[in-house]
Amino acid sequence: MPKTLGDQRHDALVRFLVEKRTEAGLKQVELAKSMKVYQSFIARLESGERRVDVVELIKLSEALDFDASEIVHKLASMDE
C-alpha cells in the first residue's frame, strides 16, 4: 500500500482541518483539550506528520462541527 503522508488527499485533509479549526476560532491547545488529547497530537496532524484515522476524523468532526462523511466523499472524488 502506498504511503499516504504527503499524498494529495492527505494534504487536502490537513488544509481542511486547519481551516475548520481556524473558522471555529480555536487554538490547537483548545481543540486538544476538547478532544482530551495533547496539543502535540493536533500539531502533528496539522503539520502532516501524522495520518488521521477514521475514529479521529469523527472526533474532529464533532469538535469542529463538520460532517465527516462529506469530507471523505470530497477526498474520494479527487483526482490523484
Distance bins in CASP14 RR format, pairs under 12 A and 6 or more apart:
PFRMAT RR
TARGET T0000
AUTHOR 0000-0000-0000
RMODE 2
METHOD distances of the structure
MODEL  1
1 7 0 0 0 0 0 1 0 0 0 0 0
1 51 0 0 0 0 0 1 0 0 0 0 0
2 8 0 0 0 0 0 1 0 0 0 0 0
2 9 0 0 0 0 0 1 0 0 0 0 0
2 10 0 0 0 0 0 1 0 0 0 0 0
2 80 0 0 0 0 1 0 0 0 0 0 0
3 9 0 0 0 0 0 1 0 0 0 0 0
3 10 0 0 0 0 1 0 0 0 0 0 0
3 48 0 0 0 0 0 1 0 0 0 0 0
3 51 0 0 0 0 1 0 0 0 0 0 0
4 10 1 0 1 0 0 0 0 0 0 0 0
4 11 0 0 0 0 1 0 0 0 0 0 0
4 12 0 0 0 0 0 1 0 0 0 0 0
4 13 0 0 0 0 1 0 0 0 0 0 0
4 14 0 0 0 0 0 1 0 0 0 0 0
4 48 0 0 0 0 0 1 0 0 0 0 0
4 50 0 0 0 0 0 1 0 0 0 0 0
4 51 1 0 1 0 0 0 0 0 0 0 0
4 52 0 0 0 0 1 0 0 0 0 0 0
4 53 0 0 0 0 0 1 0 0 0 0 0
4 75 0 0 0 0 0 1 0 0 0 0 0
4 80 0 0 0 0 0 1 0 0 0 0 0
5 11 0 0 0 0 1 0 0 0 0 0 0
5 13 0 0 0 0 0 1 0 0 0 0 0
5 14 0 0 0 0 1 0 0 0 0 0 0
5 44 0 0 0 0 0 1 0 0 0 0 0
5 45 0 0 0 0 0 1 0 0 0 0 0
5 47 0 0 0 0 0 1 0 0 0 0 0
5 48 1 0 0 1 0 0 0 0 0 0 0
5 49 1 0 0 1 0 0 0 0 0 0 0
5 50 1 0 0 1 0 0 0 0 0 0 0
5 51 1 0 0 1 0 0 0 0 0 0 0
5 52 0 0 0 0 0 1 0 0 0 0 0
6 12 0 0 0 0 0 1 0 0 0 0 0
6 13 0 0 0 0 0 1 0 0 0 0 0
6 14 0 0 0 0 1 0 0 0 0 0 0
6 15 0 0 0 0 0 1 0 0 0 0 0
6 47 0 0 0 0 0 1 0 0 0 0 0
6 48 1 0 0 1 0 0 0 0 0 0 0
6 49 0 0 0 0 0 1 0 0 0 0 0
6 50 0 0 0 0 0 1 0 0 0 0 0
6 51 0 0 0 0 1 0 0 0 0 0 0
7 13 0 0 0 0 1 0 0 0 0 0 0
7 14 0 0 0 0 0 1 0 0 0 0 0
7 48 0 0 0 0 0 1 0 0 0 0 0
7 51 0 0 0 0 1 0 0 0 0 0 0
7 75 0 0 0 0 1 0 0 0 0 0 0
7 78 0 0 0 0 1 0 0 0 0 0 0
7 80 0 0 0 0 1 0 0 0 0 0 0
8 14 0 0 0 0 0 1 0 0 0 0 0
8 15 0 0 0 0 0 1 0 0 0 0 0
8 75 0 0 0 0 1 0 0 0 0 0 0
8 78 1 0 0 1 0 0 0 0 0 0 0
8 79 0 0 0 0 1 0 0 0 0 0 0
8 80 1 0 0 1 0 0 0 0 0 0 0
9 15 0 0 0 0 0 1 0 0 0 0 0
9 16 0 0 0 0 0 1 0 0 0 0 0
9 51 0 0 0 0 0 1 0 0 0 0 0
9 52 0 0 0 0 0 1 0 0 0 0 0
9 71 0 0 0 0 0 1 0 0 0 0 0
9 72 0 0 0 0 1 0 0 0 0 0 0
9 73 0 0 0 0 0 1 0 0 0 0 0
9 74 0 0 0 0 1 0 0 0 0 0 0
9 75 1 0 1 0 0 0 0 0 0 0 0
9 76 0 0 0 0 1 0 0 0 0 0 0
9 77 0 0 0 0 0 1 0 0 0 0 0
9 78 1 0 1 0 0 0 0 0 0 0 0
9 79 0 0 0 0 1 0 0 0 0 0 0
9 80 1 0 0 1 0 0 0 0 0 0 0
10 16 0 0 0 0 0 1 0 0 0 0 0
10 17 0 0 0 0 0 1 0 0 0 0 0
10 45 0 0 0 0 0 1 0 0 0 0 0
10 46 0 0 0 0 0 1 0 0 0 0 0
10 47 0 0 0 0 0 1 0 0 0 0 0
10 48 1 0 0 1 0 0 0 0 0 0 0
10 49 0 0 0 0 0 1 0 0 0 0 0
10 50 0 0 0 0 0 1 0 0 0 0 0
10 51 1 0 0 1 0 0 0 0 0 0 0
10 52 0 0 0 0 1 0 0 0 0 0 0
10 57 0 0 0 0 0 1 0 0 0 0 0
10 75 0 0 0 0 1 0 0 0 0 0 0
10 78 0 0 0 0 0 1 0 0 0 0 0
10 80 0 0 0 0 0 1 0 0 0 0 0
11 17 0 0 0 0 0 1 0 0 0 0 0
11 18 0 0 0 0 0 1 0 0 0 0 0
11 46 0 0 0 0 0 1 0 0 0 0 0
11 47 0 0 0 0 0 1 0 0 0 0 0
11 48 1 0 0 1 0 0 0 0 0 0 0
11 51 0 0 0 0 0 1 0 0 0 0 0
11 52 0 0 0 0 0 1 0 0 0 0 0
11 75 0 0 0 0 0 1 0 0 0 0 0
11 78 0 0 0 0 0 1 0 0 0 0 0
11 80 0 0 0 0 0 1 0 0 0 0 0
12 18 0 0 0 0 0 1 0 0 0 0 0
12 19 0 0 0 0 0 1 0 0 0 0 0
12 48 0 0 0 0 0 1 0 0 0 0 0
12 52 0 0 0 0 0 1 0 0 0 0 0
12 71 0 0 0 0 1 0 0 0 0 0 0
12 72 0 0 0 0 0 1 0 0 0 0 0
12 74 1 0 0 1 0 0 0 0 0 0 0
12 75 1 0 0 1 0 0 0 0 0 0 0
12 76 0 0 0 0 0 1 0 0 0 0 0
12 77 0 0 0 0 0 1 0 0 0 0 0
12 78 1 0 0 1 0 0 0 0 0 0 0
12 79 0 0 0 0 0 1 0 0 0 0 0
12 80 0 0 0 0 0 1 0 0 0 0 0
13 19 0 0 0 0 0 1 0 0 0 0 0
13 20 0 0 0 0 0 1 0 0 0 0 0
13 45 0 0 0 0 1 0 0 0 0 0 0
13 46 0 0 0 0 0 1 0 0 0 0 0
13 48 0 0 0 0 1 0 0 0 0 0 0
13 50 0 0 0 0 0 1 0 0 0 0 0
13 51 0 0 0 0 1 0 0 0 0 0 0
13 52 1 0 0 1 0 0 0 0 0 0 0
13 53 0 0 0 0 0 1 0 0 0 0 0
13 54 0 0 0 0 0 1 0 0 0 0 0
13 56 0 0 0 0 0 1 0 0 0 0 0
13 57 0 0 0 0 1 0 0 0 0 0 0
13 60 0 0 0 0 1 0 0 0 0 0 0
13 61 0 0 0 0 0 1 0 0 0 0 0
13 66 0 0 0 0 0 1 0 0 0 0 0
13 68 0 0 0 0 0 1 0 0 0 0 0
13 71 1 0 0 1 0 0 0 0 0 0 0
13 72 0 0 0 0 1 0 0 0 0 0 0
13 74 0 0 0 0 1 0 0 0 0 0 0
13 75 1 0 0 1 0 0 0 0 0 0 0
13 76 0 0 0 0 0 1 0 0 0 0 0
13 78 0 0 0 0 0 1 0 0 0 0 0
14 20 0 0 0 0 0 1 0 0 0 0 0
14 21 0 0 0 0 0 1 0 0 0 0 0
14 42 0 0 0 0 0 1 0 0 0 0 0
14 43 0 0 0 0 0 1 0 0 0 0 0
14 44 0 0 0 0 0 1 0 0 0 0 0
14 45 1 0 0 1 0 0 0 0 0 0 0
14 46 1 0 0 1 0 0 0 0 0 0 0
14 47 1 0 0 1 0 0 0 0 0 0 0
14 48 1 0 1 0 0 0 0 0 0 0 0
14 49 0 0 0 0 1 0 0 0 0 0 0
14 50 0 0 0 0 1 0 0 0 0 0 0
14 51 0 0 0 0 1 0 0 0 0 0 0
14 52 0 0 0 0 1 0 0 0 0 0 0
14 57 0 0 0 0 0 1 0 0 0 0 0
14 60 0 0 0 0 0 1 0 0 0 0 0
14 71 0 0 0 0 0 1 0 0 0 0 0
14 75 0 0 0 0 0 1 0 0 0 0 0
15 21 0 0 0 0 0 1 0 0 0 0 0
15 22 0 0 0 0 0 1 0 0 0 0 0
15 45 0 0 0 0 0 1 0 0 0 0 0
15 46 0 0 0 0 1 0 0 0 0 0 0
15 47 0 0 0 0 0 1 0 0 0 0 0
15 48 0 0 0 0 0 1 0 0 0 0 0
15 71 0 0 0 0 0 1 0 0 0 0 0
15 74 0 0 0 0 0 1 0 0 0 0 0
15 75 0 0 0 0 0 1 0 0 0 0 0
16 22 0 0 0 0 0 1 0 0 0 0 0
16 23 0 0 0 0 0 1 0 0 0 0 0
16 45 0 0 0 0 0 1 0 0 0 0 0
16 46 0 0 0 0 0 1 0 0 0 0 0
16 52 0 0 0 0 0 1 0 0 0 0 0
16 57 0 0 0 0 0 1 0 0 0 0 0
16 60 0 0 0 0 1 0 0 0 0 0 0
16 61 0 0 0 0 0 1 0 0 0 0 0
16 64 0 0 0 0 1 0 0 0 0 0 0
16 66 0 0 0 0 1 0 0 0 0 0 0
16 67 0 0 0 0 0 1 0 0 0 0 0
16 68 0 0 0 0 0 1 0 0 0 0 0
16 70 0 0 0 0 0 1 0 0 0 0 0
16 71 1 0 1 0 0 0 0 0 0 0 0
16 72 0 0 0 0 0 1 0 0 0 0 0
16 74 0 0 0 0 1 0 0 0 0 0 0
16 75 0 0 0 0 1 0 0 0 0 0 0
16 78 0 0 0 0 0 1 0 0 0 0 0
17 23 0 0 0 0 0 1 0 0 0 0 0
17 24 0 0 0 0 0 1 0 0 0 0 0
17 26 0 0 0 0 0 1 0 0 0 0 0
17 28 0 0 0 0 0 1 0 0 0 0 0
17 31 0 0 0 0 1 0 0 0 0 0 0
17 35 0 0 0 0 0 1 0 0 0 0 0
17 42 0 0 0 0 1 0 0 0 0 0 0
17 43 0 0 0 0 0 1 0 0 0 0 0
17 44 0 0 0 0 0 1 0 0 0 0 0
17 45 1 0 0 1 0 0 0 0 0 0 0
17 46 1 0 0 1 0 0 0 0 0 0 0
17 47 0 0 0 0 0 1 0 0 0 0 0
17 48 0 0 0 0 1 0 0 0 0 0 0
17 50 0 0 0 0 0 1 0 0 0 0 0
17 51 0 0 0 0 0 1 0 0 0 0 0
17 52 1 0 0 1 0 0 0 0 0 0 0
17 56 0 0 0 0 1 0 0 0 0 0 0
17 57 0 0 0 0 1 0 0 0 0 0 0
17 59 0 0 0 0 0 1 0 0 0 0 0
17 60 1 0 0 1 0 0 0 0 0 0 0
17 61 0 0 0 0 1 0 0 0 0 0 0
17 63 0 0 0 0 0 1 0 0 0 0 0
17 64 1 0 0 1 0 0 0 0 0 0 0
17 66 0 0 0 0 1 0 0 0 0 0 0
17 68 0 0 0 0 0 1 0 0 0 0 0
17 71 0 0 0 0 1 0 0 0 0 0 0
17 75 0 0 0 0 0 1 0 0 0 0 0
18 24 0 0 0 0 0 1 0 0 0 0 0
18 25 0 0 0 0 0 1 0 0 0 0 0
18 26 0 0 0 0 0 1 0 0 0 0 0
18 27 0 0 0 0 0 1 0 0 0 0 0
18 28 0 0 0 0 1 0 0 0 0 0 0
18 31 0 0 0 0 0 1 0 0 0 0 0
18 42 0 0 0 0 1 0 0 0 0 0 0
18 43 0 0 0 0 0 1 0 0 0 0 0
18 45 0 0 0 0 1 0 0 0 0 0 0
18 46 1 0 1 0 0 0 0 0 0 0 0
18 47 0 0 0 0 1 0 0 0 0 0 0
18 48 0 0 0 0 1 0 0 0 0 0 0
18 52 0 0 0 0 0 1 0 0 0 0 0
18 60 0 0 0 0 0 1 0 0 0 0 0
18 64 0 0 0 0 0 1 0 0 0 0 0
19 25 0 0 0 0 0 1 0 0 0 0 0
19 26 0 0 0 0 0 1 0 0 0 0 0
19 46 0 0 0 0 0 1 0 0 0 0 0
19 64 0 0 0 0 1 0 0 0 0 0 0
19 66 0 0 0 0 1 0 0 0 0 0 0
19 71 0 0 0 0 0 1 0 0 0 0 0
20 26 0 0 0 0 1 0 0 0 0 0 0
20 31 0 0 0 0 1 0 0 0 0 0 0
20 42 0 0 0 0 0 1 0 0 0 0 0
20 45 0 0 0 0 0 1 0 0 0 0 0
20 46 0 0 0 0 0 1 0 0 0 0 0
20 57 0 0 0 0 0 1 0 0 0 0 0
20 60 1 0 0 1 0 0 0 0 0 0 0
20 61 0 0 0 0 1 0 0 0 0 0 0
20 62 0 0 0 0 0 1 0 0 0 0 0
20 63 0 0 0 0 1 0 0 0 0 0 0
20 64 1 0 1 0 0 0 0 0 0 0 0
20 65 1 0 0 1 0 0 0 0 0 0 0
20 66 1 0 1 0 0 0 0 0 0 0 0
20 67 0 0 0 0 0 1 0 0 0 0 0
20 68 0 0 0 0 0 1 0 0 0 0 0
20 70 0 0 0 0 0 1 0 0 0 0 0
20 71 0 0 0 0 1 0 0 0 0 0 0
21 27 0 0 0 0 1 0 0 0 0 0 0
21 28 1 0 0 1 0 0 0 0 0 0 0
21 29 0 0 0 0 0 1 0 0 0 0 0
21 30 0 0 0 0 1 0 0 0 0 0 0
21 31 1 0 1 0 0 0 0 0 0 0 0
21 32 0 0 0 0 0 1 0 0 0 0 0
21 34 0 0 0 0 0 1 0 0 0 0 0
21 35 0 0 0 0 0 1 0 0 0 0 0
21 39 0 0 0 0 0 1 0 0 0 0 0
21 42 1 0 0 1 0 0 0 0 0 0 0
21 43 0 0 0 0 0 1 0 0 0 0 0
21 45 0 0 0 0 1 0 0 0 0 0 0
21 46 1 0 0 1 0 0 0 0 0 0 0
21 60 0 0 0 0 1 0 0 0 0 0 0
21 61 0 0 0 0 0 1 0 0 0 0 0
21 63 0 0 0 0 1 0 0 0 0 0 0
21 64 1 0 0 1 0 0 0 0 0 0 0
21 65 0 0 0 0 0 1 0 0 0 0 0
21 66 0 0 0 0 0 1 0 0 0 0 0
22 28 0 0 0 0 0 1 0 0 0 0 0
22 30 0 0 0 0 0 1 0 0 0 0 0
22 31 0 0 0 0 0 1 0 0 0 0 0
22 46 0 0 0 0 0 1 0 0 0 0 0
22 64 0 0 0 0 1 0 0 0 0 0 0
23 31 0 0 0 0 0 1 0 0 0 0 0
23 64 0 0 0 0 1 0 0 0 0 0 0
23 65 0 0 0 0 1 0 0 0 0 0 0
23 66 0 0 0 0 1 0 0 0 0 0 0
24 30 0 0 0 0 1 0 0 0 0 0 0
24 31 1 0 0 1 0 0 0 0 0 0 0
24 34 0 0 0 0 1 0 0 0 0 0 0
24 60 0 0 0 0 0 1 0 0 0 0 0
24 61 0 0 0 0 0 1 0 0 0 0 0
24 62 0 0 0 0 0 1 0 0 0 0 0
24 63 0 0 0 0 1 0 0 0 0 0 0
24 64 1 0 1 0 0 0 0 0 0 0 0
24 65 1 0 0 1 0 0 0 0 0 0 0
24 66 0 0 0 0 1 0 0 0 0 0 0
25 31 0 0 0 0 1 0 0 0 0 0 0
25 34 0 0 0 0 0 1 0 0 0 0 0
25 63 0 0 0 0 0 1 0 0 0 0 0
25 64 0 0 0 0 1 0 0 0 0 0 0
25 65 0 0 0 0 0 1 0 0 0 0 0
26 32 0 0 0 0 1 0 0 0 0 0 0
26 33 0 0 0 0 1 0 0 0 0 0 0
26 34 1 0 0 1 0 0 0 0 0 0 0
26 35 0 0 0 0 0 1 0 0 0 0 0
26 39 0 0 0 0 0 1 0 0 0 0 0
26 42 0 0 0 0 1 0 0 0 0 0 0
26 46 0 0 0 0 0 1 0 0 0 0 0
26 60 0 0 0 0 0 1 0 0 0 0 0
26 63 0 0 0 0 1 0 0 0 0 0 0
26 64 1 0 0 1 0 0 0 0 0 0 0
26 65 0 0 0 0 0 1 0 0 0 0 0
27 33 0 0 0 0 1 0 0 0 0 0 0
27 34 0 0 0 0 0 1 0 0 0 0 0
27 39 0 0 0 0 1 0 0 0 0 0 0
27 42 0 0 0 0 1 0 0 0 0 0 0
27 43 0 0 0 0 0 1 0 0 0 0 0
27 46 0 0 0 0 0 1 0 0 0 0 0
28 34 0 0 0 0 0 1 0 0 0 0 0
28 35 0 0 0 0 0 1 0 0 0 0 0
28 37 0 0 0 0 0 1 0 0 0 0 0
28 38 0 0 0 0 1 0 0 0 0 0 0
28 39 1 0 1 0 0 0 0 0 0 0 0
28 40 0 0 0 0 1 0 0 0 0 0 0
28 41 0 0 0 0 1 0 0 0 0 0 0
28 42 1 0 1 0 0 0 0 0 0 0 0
28 43 1 0 1 0 0 0 0 0 0 0 0
28 44 0 0 0 0 0 1 0 0 0 0 0
28 45 0 0 0 0 1 0 0 0 0 0 0
28 46 1 0 0 1 0 0 0 0 0 0 0
28 47 0 0 0 0 0 1 0 0 0 0 0
28 63 0 0 0 0 0 1 0 0 0 0 0
29 35 0 0 0 0 0 1 0 0 0 0 0
29 37 0 0 0 0 0 1 0 0 0 0 0
29 38 0 0 0 0 1 0 0 0 0 0 0
29 39 1 0 1 0 0 0 0 0 0 0 0
29 40 0 0 0 0 1 0 0 0 0 0 0
29 41 0 0 0 0 0 1 0 0 0 0 0
29 42 1 0 0 1 0 0 0 0 0 0 0
29 43 0 0 0 0 1 0 0 0 0 0 0
30 37 0 0 0 0 0 1 0 0 0 0 0
30 39 0 0 0 0 1 0 0 0 0 0 0
30 42 0 0 0 0 1 0 0 0 0 0 0
30 63 0 0 0 0 1 0 0 0 0 0 0
30 64 0 0 0 0 0 1 0 0 0 0 0
31 37 0 0 0 0 1 0 0 0 0 0 0
31 38 0 0 0 0 0 1 0 0 0 0 0
31 39 0 0 0 0 1 0 0 0 0 0 0
31 41 0 0 0 0 1 0 0 0 0 0 0
31 42 1 0 1 0 0 0 0 0 0 0 0
31 43 0 0 0 0 0 1 0 0 0 0 0
31 45 0 0 0 0 1 0 0 0 0 0 0
31 46 0 0 0 0 1 0 0 0 0 0 0
31 56 0 0 0 0 0 1 0 0 0 0 0
31 59 0 0 0 0 0 1 0 0 0 0 0
31 60 0 0 0 0 1 0 0 0 0 0 0
31 62 0 0 0 0 0 1 0 0 0 0 0
31 63 1 0 0 1 0 0 0 0 0 0 0
31 64 1 0 0 1 0 0 0 0 0 0 0
31 65 0 0 0 0 0 1 0 0 0 0 0
32 38 1 0 1 0 0 0 0 0 0 0 0
32 39 1 0 1 0 0 0 0 0 0 0 0
32 40 0 0 0 0 1 0 0 0 0 0 0
32 41 1 0 0 1 0 0 0 0 0 0 0
32 42 1 0 1 0 0 0 0 0 0 0 0
32 43 0 0 0 0 1 0 0 0 0 0 0
32 44 0 0 0 0 0 1 0 0 0 0 0
32 45 0 0 0 0 1 0 0 0 0 0 0
32 46 0 0 0 0 0 1 0 0 0 0 0
32 59 0 0 0 0 0 1 0 0 0 0 0
32 60 0 0 0 0 0 1 0 0 0 0 0
32 63 0 0 0 0 1 0 0 0 0 0 0
33 39 0 0 0 0 1 0 0 0 0 0 0
33 41 0 0 0 0 0 1 0 0 0 0 0
33 42 0 0 0 0 1 0 0 0 0 0 0
33 63 0 0 0 0 1 0 0 0 0 0 0
34 42 0 0 0 0 0 1 0 0 0 0 0
34 59 0 0 0 0 1 0 0 0 0 0 0
34 60 0 0 0 0 0 1 0 0 0 0 0
34 62 0 0 0 0 1 0 0 0 0 0 0
34 63 1 0 1 0 0 0 0 0 0 0 0
34 64 0 0 0 0 1 0 0 0 0 0 0
34 65 0 0 0 0 0 1 0 0 0 0 0
35 41 1 0 0 1 0 0 0 0 0 0 0
35 42 1 0 0 1 0 0 0 0 0 0 0
35 45 0 0 0 0 0 1 0 0 0 0 0
35 52 0 0 0 0 0 1 0 0 0 0 0
35 55 0 0 0 0 0 1 0 0 0 0 0
35 56 0 0 0 0 1 0 0 0 0 0 0
35 57 0 0 0 0 0 1 0 0 0 0 0
35 58 0 0 0 0 0 1 0 0 0 0 0
35 59 1 0 1 0 0 0 0 0 0 0 0
35 60 1 0 0 1 0 0 0 0 0 0 0
35 61 0 0 0 0 0 1 0 0 0 0 0
35 62 0 0 0 0 1 0 0 0 0 0 0
35 63 1 0 1 0 0 0 0 0 0 0 0
35 64 0 0 0 0 1 0 0 0 0 0 0
36 42 0 0 0 0 0 1 0 0 0 0 0
36 56 0 0 0 0 0 1 0 0 0 0 0
36 59 0 0 0 0 1 0 0 0 0 0 0
36 62 0 0 0 0 0 1 0 0 0 0 0
36 63 0 0 0 0 1 0 0 0 0 0 0
37 43 0 0 0 0 0 1 0 0 0 0 0
37 44 0 0 0 0 0 1 0 0 0 0 0
37 45 0 0 0 0 1 0 0 0 0 0 0
37 50 0 0 0 0 0 1 0 0 0 0 0
37 56 0 0 0 0 1 0 0 0 0 0 0
37 59 0 0 0 0 1 0 0 0 0 0 0
37 60 0 0 0 0 0 1 0 0 0 0 0
37 63 0 0 0 0 1 0 0 0 0 0 0
38 44 0 0 0 0 1 0 0 0 0 0 0
38 45 0 0 0 0 0 1 0 0 0 0 0
38 50 0 0 0 0 0 1 0 0 0 0 0
39 45 0 0 0 0 0 1 0 0 0 0 0
39 46 0 0 0 0 0 1 0 0 0 0 0
40 46 0 0 0 0 0 1 0 0 0 0 0
40 47 0 0 0 0 0 1 0 0 0 0 0
40 49 0 0 0 0 1 0 0 0 0 0 0
40 50 0 0 0 0 1 0 0 0 0 0 0
41 47 0 0 0 0 0 1 0 0 0 0 0
41 49 0 0 0 0 0 1 0 0 0 0 0
41 50 1 0 0 1 0 0 0 0 0 0 0
41 52 0 0 0 0 0 1 0 0 0 0 0
41 53 0 0 0 0 0 1 0 0 0 0 0
41 56 0 0 0 0 1 0 0 0 0 0 0
41 59 0 0 0 0 0 1 0 0 0 0 0
41 60 0 0 0 0 0 1 0 0 0 0 0
42 48 0 0 0 0 0 1 0 0 0 0 0
42 49 0 0 0 0 0 1 0 0 0 0 0
42 50 0 0 0 0 1 0 0 0 0 0 0
42 52 0 0 0 0 0 1 0 0 0 0 0
42 56 0 0 0 0 0 1 0 0 0 0 0
42 59 0 0 0 0 0 1 0 0 0 0 0
42 60 0 0 0 0 1 0 0 0 0 0 0
42 63 0 0 0 0 0 1 0 0 0 0 0
42 64 0 0 0 0 0 1 0 0 0 0 0
43 49 0 0 0 0 1 0 0 0 0 0 0
43 50 0 0 0 0 1 0 0 0 0 0 0
44 50 1 0 1 0 0 0 0 0 0 0 0
44 51 0 0 0 0 1 0 0 0 0 0 0
44 52 0 0 0 0 0 1 0 0 0 0 0
44 56 0 0 0 0 0 1 0 0 0 0 0
45 51 0 0 0 0 1 0 0 0 0 0 0
45 52 1 0 1 0 0 0 0 0 0 0 0
45 53 0 0 0 0 0 1 0 0 0 0 0
45 56 1 0 0 1 0 0 0 0 0 0 0
45 57 0 0 0 0 0 1 0 0 0 0 0
45 59 0 0 0 0 0 1 0 0 0 0 0
45 60 0 0 0 0 1 0 0 0 0 0 0
45 64 0 0 0 0 0 1 0 0 0 0 0
46 52 0 0 0 0 0 1 0 0 0 0 0
46 60 0 0 0 0 0 1 0 0 0 0 0
50 56 0 0 0 0 1 0 0 0 0 0 0
51 57 0 0 0 0 0 1 0 0 0 0 0
52 58 0 0 0 0 1 0 0 0 0 0 0
52 59 0 0 0 0 1 0 0 0 0 0 0
52 60 1 0 0 1 0 0 0 0 0 0 0
52 61 0 0 0 0 0 1 0 0 0 0 0
52 68 0 0 0 0 0 1 0 0 0 0 0
52 71 0 0 0 0 0 1 0 0 0 0 0
52 72 0 0 0 0 0 1 0 0 0 0 0
52 75 0 0 0 0 0 1 0 0 0 0 0
53 59 0 0 0 0 1 0 0 0 0 0 0
53 60 0 0 0 0 0 1 0 0 0 0 0
53 68 0 0 0 0 0 1 0 0 0 0 0
54 60 0 0 0 0 0 1 0 0 0 0 0
54 61 0 0 0 0 0 1 0 0 0 0 0
54 68 0 0 0 0 1 0 0 0 0 0 0
54 69 0 0 0 0 0 1 0 0 0 0 0
54 71 0 0 0 0 0 1 0 0 0 0 0
54 72 0 0 0 0 1 0 0 0 0 0 0
55 61 0 0 0 0 0 1 0 0 0 0 0
55 62 0 0 0 0 0 1 0 0 0 0 0
55 68 0 0 0 0 0 1 0 0 0 0 0
56 62 0 0 0 0 0 1 0 0 0 0 0
56 63 0 0 0 0 0 1 0 0 0 0 0
56 64 0 0 0 0 0 1 0 0 0 0 0
56 68 0 0 0 0 1 0 0 0 0 0 0
57 63 0 0 0 0 0 1 0 0 0 0 0
57 64 0 0 0 0 0 1 0 0 0 0 0
57 66 0 0 0 0 1 0 0 0 0 0 0
57 67 0 0 0 0 0 1 0 0 0 0 0
57 68 1 0 1 0 0 0 0 0 0 0 0
57 69 0 0 0 0 1 0 0 0 0 0 0
57 70 0 0 0 0 0 1 0 0 0 0 0
57 71 1 0 0 1 0 0 0 0 0 0 0
57 72 1 0 0 1 0 0 0 0 0 0 0
57 75 0 0 0 0 0 1 0 0 0 0 0
58 64 0 0 0 0 0 1 0 0 0 0 0
58 66 0 0 0 0 0 1 0 0 0 0 0
58 67 0 0 0 0 0 1 0 0 0 0 0
58 68 1 0 1 0 0 0 0 0 0 0 0
58 69 0 0 0 0 1 0 0 0 0 0 0
58 71 0 0 0 0 0 1 0 0 0 0 0
58 72 0 0 0 0 0 1 0 0 0 0 0
59 66 0 0 0 0 0 1 0 0 0 0 0
59 68 0 0 0 0 1 0 0 0 0 0 0
60 66 0 0 0 0 1 0 0 0 0 0 0
60 67 0 0 0 0 0 1 0 0 0 0 0
60 68 1 0 0 1 0 0 0 0 0 0 0
60 71 0 0 0 0 1 0 0 0 0 0 0
60 72 0 0 0 0 0 1 0 0 0 0 0
61 67 1 0 0 1 0 0 0 0 0 0 0
61 68 1 1 0 0 0 0 0 0 0 0 0
61 69 0 0 0 0 1 0 0 0 0 0 0
61 70 0 0 0 0 1 0 0 0 0 0 0
61 71 1 0 0 1 0 0 0 0 0 0 0
61 72 0 0 0 0 1 0 0 0 0 0 0
62 68 0 0 0 0 1 0 0 0 0 0 0
64 71 0 0 0 0 0 1 0 0 0 0 0
66 72 0 0 0 0 0 1 0 0 0 0 0
66 74 0 0 0 0 0 1 0 0 0 0 0
67 73 0 0 0 0 1 0 0 0 0 0 0
67 74 0 0 0 0 0 1 0 0 0 0 0
68 74 0 0 0 0 0 1 0 0 0 0 0
68 75 0 0 0 0 0 1 0 0 0 0 0
69 75 0 0 0 0 0 1 0 0 0 0 0
69 76 0 0 0 0 0 1 0 0 0 0 0
70 76 0 0 0 0 0 1 0 0 0 0 0
70 77 0 0 0 0 0 1 0 0 0 0 0
71 77 0 0 0 0 0 1 0 0 0 0 0
71 78 0 0 0 0 0 1 0 0 0 0 0
72 78 0 0 0 0 0 1 0 0 0 0 0
END
